[in-house]
Amino acid sequence: MKKTISLTDLFWTFFKINMVTFGGGFVIMPIIRKDFVEKKKILEEQDMLDMIALAQSIPGAMAINTSMLVGHRLRGLKGAIISMIGASLPPLLVISIISFFYEAFQTNPYILALLRGMRGAVTAVMIVAAYSMMRGVLKKDRTFAIIMMIGSFLIAYLTNISVGYLMLVAALIGYLYFTYLNKKVTV
């Protein structure tokens, strides 16, 4: 497995991914995964799942967080900074251009129809990403993963408990389960 990537390649990979992808972190994460795990083969599937979980739990945009974590894993601090810049520039450029034409975009029926159509595509990509991540998680301990997913969903849906608190509790439960209760899987 190839273990290295140049800083230039790291920058351009994240720049290209973020330039053509709409919908935020949940849409961009499977593309990052496909690029670094399947195409370039410089990250393992489990490493990517761990970085995605961490990116979701820290403040900030998930796409930027994931990019920085991948960059840090591959090239250290310089990689994290280069990846952050590469991932941040496309949205800044697009937002800057849109701001000049905001009034025209706001009332243009074609632009509004395009944005409505993109909602459906983004939803489909998010469902595929969730399914892909779920498959990876279910490989470890299917029963535990299903109980945690259903339980977390029900608690979030039926109560007003912050998702941040749910994530912290789920992380603690997962740590305790895989460290002390289930010795089959090592952390």
MILOVO-9521 format. One record per residue: residue number from 0; x, y, z of N, C-alpha, C in turn. Coordinates in pm, whole numbers, plus 50000, padded with zeros to 5 digits. Atoms other than C-alpha are relative to their C-alpha. Layout:
% residues N
NODE:num:n.c1:n.c2:n.c3:ca.c1:ca.c2:ca.c3:c.c1:c.c2:c.c3
NODE:NUM:X:Y:Z:X:Y:Z:X:Y:Z
...
END
This chain:
% residues 187
NODE:num:n.c1:n.c2:n.c3:ca.c1:ca.c2:ca.c3:c.c1:c.c2:c.c3
NODE:0:50085:49881:50000:50000:50000:50000:50089:50124:50000
NODE:1:49928:49872:50008:50130:50344:49902:49975:50079:50127
NODE:2:50014:49934:49870:50197:50539:50222:50019:50150:49996
NODE:3:49968:49857:50002:50280:50890:50101:49927:50071:49886
NODE:4:50059:49914:50102:50133:51176:49904:50067:50137:50016
NODE:5:49935:49869:49991:50291:51510:49819:49901:50104:50053
NODE:6:50086:49891:49949:50160:51828:49978:49921:50063:49886
NODE:7:50069:49944:50117:50073:51956:49630:49882:49913:49961
NODE:8:50110:50092:50033:49867:51644:49553:49890:50006:50106
NODE:9:50098:49991:49891:49700:51672:49893:49913:50124:49982
NODE:10:50074:49875:50022:49603:52035:49826:49902:49985:49884
NODE:11:50085:50006:50119:49470:51969:49475:49889:49895:50013
NODE:12:50104:50100:49980:49280:51656:49581:49884:50062:50076
NODE:13:50108:49939:49921:49085:51846:49846:49938:50119:49928
NODE:14:50054:49889:50077:49048:52151:49623:49898:49948:49899
NODE:15:50091:50055:50102:48892:51941:49342:49875:49940:50062
NODE:16:50116:50062:49934:48668:51744:49578:49902:50107:50045
NODE:17:50088:49897:49947:48532:52059:49741:49950:50097:49895
NODE:18:50045:49910:50107:48502:52249:49412:49876:49945:49930
NODE:19:50110:50058:50078:48255:52007:49256:49894:49931:50086
NODE:20:50092:50070:49913:48068:51877:49561:49914:50099:50076
NODE:21:50094:49915:49927:47758:52039:49708:49929:49915:50104
NODE:22:50079:50071:49901:47581:51941:50027:50066:49984:50135
NODE:23:49936:50006:49869:47834:51960:50309:50074:49870:50026
NODE:24:49913:50109:49958:48031:51705:50503:49951:49861:49970
NODE:25:50051:50134:50023:47801:51407:50471:50008:49960:49853
NODE:26:49988:50027:50143:47820:51437:50093:50148:49985:49962
NODE:27:49859:49998:50037:48194:51505:50077:50075:49880:50060
NODE:28:49926:50109:49934:48303:51232:50322:50010:49872:49916
NODE:29:49982:50121:50081:48224:50935:50094:50091:50021:49880
NODE:30:49911:49971:50112:48409:51107:49811:50145:50001:50047
NODE:31:49866:50002:49941:48712:51165:50034:50041:49856:50025
NODE:32:49974:50140:49972:48689:50801:50143:50036:49924:49873
NODE:33:49976:50070:50126:48668:50675:49787:50136:50038:49942
NODE:34:49875:49953:50058:48963:50886:49679:50122:49946:50075
NODE:35:49882:50036:49922:49202:50805:49965:50006:49851:50037
NODE:36:50001:50142:49963:49092:50448:50052:50001:49911:49876
NODE:37:50014:50088:50116:48990:50300:49716:50094:50035:49885
NODE:38:49920:49963:50117:49171:50500:49447:50149:50009:50033
NODE:39:49858:49979:49967:49497:50616:49606:50055:49891:50091
NODE:40:49962:50109:49909:49503:50331:49863:50108:50043:50099
NODE:41:49903:49954:49900:49690:50539:50121:49939:50007:50139
NODE:42:50065:50010:49869:49436:50501:50403:49922:49869:50006
NODE:43:50081:50119:49977:49269:50196:50552:49856:50042:50026
NODE:44:50143:49974:49977:48889:50175:50573:49973:50039:50145
NODE:45:50024:49971:49858:48896:50170:50955:50056:50136:50040
NODE:46:49944:49867:49972:49124:50475:50968:49905:50109:49954
NODE:47:50093:49901:50055:48878:50664:50749:49876:50010:50088
NODE:48:50118:49998:49912:48581:50562:50967:50031:50070:50131
NODE:49:49961:49932:49875:48769:50676:51277:50011:50150:49981
NODE:50:49986:49856:50026:48852:51012:51119:49863:50066:49978
NODE:51:50134:49947:50022:48490:51061:51009:49929:50017:50134
NODE:52:50063:49991:49867:48367:50987:51362:50058:50117:50079
NODE:53:49936:49889:49929:48619:51231:51507:49960:50134:49939
NODE:54:50038:49876:50067:48536:51497:51247:49858:50043:50037
NODE:55:50138:49969:49961:48168:51474:51344:49992:50051:50143
NODE:56:50011:49968:49858:48243:51516:51712:50072:50129:50039
NODE:57:49932:49875:49967:48463:51828:51695:49929:50117:49932
NODE:58:50071:49885:50059:48327:52178:51629:50056:50036:49863
NODE:59:49959:49955:50132:48336:52311:51276:49933:49920:49890
NODE:60:50058:50066:50117:48241:52205:50928:50063:49862:49983
NODE:61:49951:50137:50011:48269:51829:50883:50093:49980:49882
NODE:62:49914:50015:50118:48421:51858:50536:50141:50052:50030
NODE:63:49870:49943:49966:48699:52081:50667:50069:49915:50105
NODE:64:49944:50084:49894:48748:51870:50981:50056:49870:49943
NODE:65:49955:50126:50060:48772:51549:50778:50124:50023:49915
NODE:66:49884:49968:50084:49011:51711:50531:50125:50021:50085
NODE:67:49886:49975:49912:49236:51832:50811:50050:49872:50066
NODE:68:49958:50125:49936:49236:51494:50985:50072:49908:49901
NODE:69:49933:50081:50103:49324:51314:50660:50138:50058:49972
NODE:70:49871:49935:50026:49597:51568:50588:50099:49977:50113
NODE:71:49912:50022:49885:49736:51533:50940:50048:49856:50005
NODE:72:49964:50142:49998:49731:51154:50919:50107:49968:49895
NODE:73:49910:50032:50111:49916:51154:50588:50130:50080:50002
NODE:74:49881:49914:50010:50159:51448:50624:50022:50089:50122
NODE:75:49975:49924:49878:50144:51580:50981:49935:50138:49997
NODE:76:50057:49865:49986:50080:51945:51068:49994:50073:49866
NODE:77:50001:49935:50132:50179:52073:50721:49886:49943:49915
NODE:78:50108:50063:50076:49937:51823:50566:49864:50048:50044
NODE:79:50128:49951:49948:49656:51938:50795:49973:50142:49950
NODE:80:50017:49860:50044:49713:52304:50704:49973:50006:49850
NODE:81:50018:50001:50146:49745:52235:50330:49861:49946:49964
NODE:82:50132:50059:50027:49432:52016:50336:49889:50097:50036
NODE:83:50101:49902:49960:49236:52282:50523:49989:50111:49895
NODE:84:50002:49894:50101:49335:52547:50269:49937:49947:49871
NODE:85:50056:50058:50121:49256:52317:49976:49852:49976:50009
NODE:86:50144:50025:49982:48916:52230:50121:49921:50128:50020
NODE:87:50070:49874:49969:48830:52588:50224:49989:50095:49881
NODE:88:49999:49904:50112:48918:52777:49906:49880:49988:49906
NODE:89:50113:50007:50093:48645:52639:49675:49870:50062:50054
NODE:90:50122:49935:49952:48351:52732:49901:50014:50151:50012
NODE:91:49980:49855:49991:48504:53076:49961:49991:50065:49862
NODE:92:50008:49945:50137:48544:53132:49586:49856:50001:49951
NODE:93:50139:50009:50046:48191:53014:49510:49912:50102:50072
NODE:94:50080:49905:49923:48038:53223:49789:50032:50144:49957
NODE:95:49963:49865:50046:48234:53529:49674:49935:50033:49867
NODE:96:50063:49977:50131:48107:53490:49317:49849:50016:50014
NODE:97:50146:49992:49981:47749:53427:49429:49959:50132:50064
NODE:98:50037:49875:49933:47754:53735:49651:49986:50116:49902
NODE:99:50011:49894:50100:47808:53954:49344:49868:49992:49922
NODE:100:50120:50021:50080:47503:53805:49171:49879:49960:50086
NODE:101:50102:50049:49908:47285:53742:49479:49859:50042:49960
NODE:102:50135:49953:50034:46992:53958:49375:49946:49932:49875
NODE:103:50044:50068:50122:46978:53801:49029:49969:49853:50029
NODE:104:50023:50140:49966:47004:53449:49176:49873:49983:50083
NODE:105:50112:50009:49907:46739:53518:49439:49866:49994:49929
NODE:106:50128:49995:50070:46465:53580:49183:49997:49918:49870
NODE:107:49992:50076:50124:46580:53363:48892:49933:49863:50017
NODE:108:50071:50128:49982:46334:53071:48852:50085:49879:49961
NODE:109:49914:50111:50040:46600:52855:48681:50098:49963:50112
NODE:110:49908:50025:49888:46846:52895:48966:49924:49936:50116
NODE:111:50080:50058:49891:46570:52824:49221:49963:49855:49970
NODE:112:50032:50139:50039:46466:52510:49028:50124:49912:50011
NODE:113:49874:50075:49988:46831:52400:49009:50029:49966:50146
NODE:114:49974:50024:49858:46871:52439:49385:49902:49900:50060
NODE:115:50099:50098:49951:46548:52248:49453:50036:49859:49953
NODE:116:49960:50131:50053:46667:51966:49228:50123:49945:50070
NODE:117:49879:50045:49930:47002:51954:49405:49967:49943:50137
NODE:118:50040:50054:49869:46822:51890:49736:49978:49850:49992
NODE:119:50026:50143:50017:46705:51553:49607:50129:49921:49980
NODE:120:49872:50068:50024:47051:51460:49482:50084:49994:50126
NODE:121:49923:49997:49875:47214:51566:49808:49942:49898:50099
NODE:122:50062:50098:49911:46962:51357:50002:50040:49858:49961
NODE:123:49961:50134:50047:47040:51051:49789:50146:49970:50035
NODE:124:49859:50021:49968:47415:51097:49836:50018:49979:50150
NODE:125:49991:50017:49854:47367:51133:50214:49953:49861:50042
NODE:126:50049:50134:49968:47167:50810:50224:50105:49895:49964
NODE:127:49894:50093:50042:47439:50627:50030:50118:50008:50096
NODE:128:49889:49984:49906:47706:50772:50262:49968:49935:50134
NODE:129:50039:50061:49872:47514:50668:50573:50001:49848:49990
NODE:130:50000:50145:50020:47466:50317:50433:50143:49946:49995
NODE:131:49860:50043:50012:47836:50289:50344:50069:50000:50136
NODE:132:49940:49993:49867:47944:50403:50690:49941:49893:50091
NODE:133:50066:50100:49915:47689:50173:50855:50057:49861:49972
NODE:134:49942:50131:50034:47829:49871:50667:50134:49980:50067
NODE:135:49869:50009:49936:48177:49946:50800:49989:49981:50150
NODE:136:50019:50011:49856:48052:49987:51155:49945:49863:50037
NODE:137:50063:50128:49969:47846:49667:51141:50098:49883:49990
NODE:138:49901:50107:50010:48158:49462:51063:50059:49965:50136
NODE:139:49936:50022:49869:48288:49502:51420:49912:49916:50093
NODE:140:50090:50069:49907:47995:49401:51641:49858:50041:49962
NODE:141:50129:49968:50060:47662:49395:51461:49893:50033:50105
NODE:142:50106:49981:49901:47433:49363:51765:50020:50132:50075
NODE:143:49971:49877:49927:47604:49641:51961:49975:50122:49912
NODE:144:50015:49886:50091:47610:49873:51657:49853:50030:49973
NODE:145:50143:49979:50028:47240:49821:51579:49929:50058:50122
NODE:146:50062:49947:49876:47138:49879:51942:50038:50146:50019
NODE:147:49956:49862:49982:47348:50198:51957:49936:50093:49897
NODE:148:50060:49916:50104:47214:50331:51624:49852:50025:50028
NODE:149:50144:49986:49975:46848:50264:51705:49977:50079:50128
NODE:150:50016:49928:49873:46884:50382:52064:50031:50148:49987
NODE:151:49963:49859:50018:47061:50704:51965:49895:50074:49919
NODE:152:50102:49937:50082:46806:50777:51695:49874:50027:50082
NODE:153:50123:49983:49922:46510:50721:51929:50015:50107:50108
NODE:154:49978:49898:49896:46659:50931:52210:50003:50139:49937
NODE:155:49993:49869:50067:46739:51216:51968:49864:50043:49948
NODE:156:50130:49968:50060:46397:51196:51804:49894:50029:50105
NODE:157:50107:49991:49901:46186:51160:52119:50027:50096:50115
NODE:158:49967:49909:49890:46368:51396:52356:50062:50127:49946
NODE:159:49933:49875:50036:46522:51740:52357:50146:49998:50042
NODE:160:49860:50012:49961:46864:51608:52460:50088:50039:49881
NODE:161:49909:49954:50105:47142:51775:52264:50073:49882:49935
NODE:162:49929:50105:50073:47301:51559:51995:50146:49992:50047
NODE:163:49863:49999:49947:47640:51665:52134:50012:49913:50124
NODE:164:49997:50084:49880:47557:51503:52468:49982:49853:49963
NODE:165:50020:50139:50045:47431:51191:52291:50129:49943:49942
NODE:166:49874:50046:50058:47758:51168:52098:50103:49970:50108
NODE:167:49905:50024:49891:47963:51201:52416:49966:49873:50076
NODE:168:50042:50120:49928:47760:50934:52594:50024:49877:49913
NODE:169:49977:50114:50090:47775:50704:52288:50149:49969:49991
NODE:170:49855:50023:50004:48153:50753:52270:50047:49931:50128
NODE:171:49963:50061:49873:48187:50667:52639:49953:49855:50006
NODE:172:50053:50138:50000:47963:50360:52604:50083:49912:49906
NODE:173:49918:50076:50094:48158:50247:52296:50137:49970:50055
NODE:174:49868:50020:49940:48489:50295:52474:49994:49891:50108
NODE:175:50013:50099:49892:48373:50100:52780:49970:49861:49945
NODE:176:50039:50129:50056:48215:49826:52571:50119:49931:49933
NODE:177:49893:50063:50075:48510:49765:52340:50130:49986:50080
NODE:178:49879:50010:49918:48775:49817:52610:49986:49896:50111
NODE:179:50015:50085:49882:48631:49627:52905:49903:49883:49984
NODE:180:50104:50102:50005:48320:49429:52813:50017:49902:49884
NODE:181:49988:50085:50119:48401:49291:52468:50146:49996:49960
NODE:182:49855:50009:50024:48764:49179:52446:50034:49952:49859
NODE:183:49974:50047:50137:48722:49049:52086:50060:50110:49914
NODE:184:49956:49887:50082:48785:49395:51941:50092:50087:50082
NODE:185:49908:49913:49926:49085:49600:52046:49988:50142:49948
NODE:186:50008:49859:50037:49086:49978:52048:50136:50051:49963
END
